[in-house]
Amino acid sequence: MECRGNTSRKVQGERHPLRLGPHSSDAGYSLIELIVSLVLSLIILGGAVTVFSSALGSRTRETSTGDAVTSAQAALNIVSREVGNAGYGLVTNGIVLTDSTDKKLHIRTNTNNQNALTDGPGEDVTFYYDSNSQSVVRYDSNTGLASGVINRVSDVDFVYHNYASDGTVTTGSAAANTGKITIKLQVILEDIEGQPGGRIVSVNSDVTLRNSPYQLGQY
């Protein structure tokens, strides 16, 4: 009698599903493949870091520039209000011609307007550049007080616009017919890591001397 039961036959070439042969595709990456992948990853990561650092530096630079310009403009607004009021209560434009240059501006104002004198606080003021402190200084000769208006400045220029009776305008030294002054500041920007140092930005302000004889004649 033939006996039939469960028998197992080994098919030639068949491998156990849990055992991997030396040439199986599931054997993993070779050492060379791992090294190449690592190098490529480092290159991509390095490029991303460089781009991010550049973008961050540019953003910091723009923020620093914006802050410096805003601070300079605020200081110029304070100076402009005082300079624009020069000559108030007087018969001149208020500029002391013998003491005003392209680096210094000396003005007088009769703020009290009860006399012809300019001996009160704020009535005899000089603005000038102090290279030692790199700042624009306001000096009140009647009180003897000097205070910095803005620091981190490399230079300042006062440009005088002189008006002829026919309305012709020329620039030059301070004169009796000066009707407008341009104040130019060279502001030193803060050094930022990864960015060029010694950066300077120019900030200007045009100030009309509304009490000058020419400007008064326009009303």
Residue pairs with C-beta under 8 A, 6 or more apart in sequence:
15 21
20 26
20 27
29 37
53 194
54 194
57 192
57 193
57 194
57 195
60 192
60 195
61 192
61 195
64 189
64 190
64 192
65 189
65 199
65 201
68 152
68 187
68 189
68 190
68 201
69 187
69 201
69 203
71 150
71 187
72 150
72 153
72 185
72 187
72 201
72 203
73 203
73 205
75 136
75 149
75 150
75 185
76 183
76 185
76 203
76 205
77 205
78 149
79 127
79 136
79 138
79 149
79 183
79 205
79 207
80 183
80 205
80 207
82 107
82 109
82 122
82 125
83 105
83 107
83 127
83 181
83 183
83 207
83 209
84 207
84 208
84 209
84 210
85 94
85 109
85 111
85 210
85 211
86 93
86 94
86 95
86 107
86 108
86 109
86 209
86 211
87 93
87 94
87 95
87 107
87 108
87 109
87 209
87 211
87 212
88 94
88 109
88 110
88 111
88 113
88 211
89 109
89 110
89 111
89 112
89 113
90 108
90 109
90 110
90 116
90 118
90 211
91 213
92 176
92 212
92 213
93 176
93 177
93 178
93 179
93 209
93 211
93 212
93 213
94 107
94 108
94 109
94 209
94 211
94 212
95 105
95 106
95 107
95 160
95 174
95 178
95 209
96 106
96 107
96 108
97 174
97 175
97 176
99 106
99 126
100 106
100 107
100 158
100 160
100 174
101 158
101 173
101 174
102 157
102 158
102 159
103 128
103 129
103 156
103 157
103 158
104 126
104 127
104 128
104 129
104 158
105 126
105 127
105 128
105 158
105 174
105 181
105 183
106 124
106 125
106 126
107 125
107 126
108 118
108 123
108 124
108 125
109 118
109 122
109 123
109 125
110 116
110 117
110 118
110 123
111 120
111 122
111 123
112 120
112 123
117 123
118 124
118 142
119 142
120 142
121 140
121 142
121 143
122 140
122 142
123 142
124 140
124 141
124 142
125 138
125 139
125 140
125 141
126 138
126 139
126 141
127 136
127 137
127 138
127 139
127 149
127 158
128 136
128 137
128 139
128 156
129 135
129 136
129 137
129 153
129 155
129 156
130 136
130 137
130 148
133 148
133 151
134 151
134 152
134 153
134 154
134 188
135 148
135 149
135 150
135 151
135 152
135 153
136 148
136 149
136 150
136 153
136 156
136 185
137 146
137 147
137 148
137 149
138 146
138 147
138 148
138 149
139 145
139 146
140 146
150 185
150 187
152 187
152 188
152 190
153 185
153 186
153 187
153 188
154 186
154 187
154 188
154 200
155 185
155 186
156 183
156 184
156 185
156 186
157 182
157 183
157 184
158 174
158 181
158 182
158 183
158 184
159 171
159 181
159 182
159 183
159 184
160 171
160 172
160 173
160 174
160 175
160 178
160 180
160 181
161 169
161 170
161 171
161 178
161 179
161 180
161 181
161 182
162 169
162 170
162 171
162 172
162 175
162 177
162 178
162 179
163 169
163 177
163 178
163 179
163 180
163 212
163 214
164 170
164 177
169 179
169 180
176 213
177 212
177 213
177 214
178 209
178 212
179 208
179 209
179 212
179 214
179 215
180 206
180 207
180 208
180 209
181 206
181 207
181 209
182 204
182 205
182 206
182 207
183 204
183 205
183 207
184 202
184 203
184 204
185 202
185 203
185 204
186 200
186 201
186 202
187 200
187 201
187 202
187 203
188 198
188 199
188 200
189 199
189 200
189 201
191 197
191 198
191 199
208 215
209 215
210 216
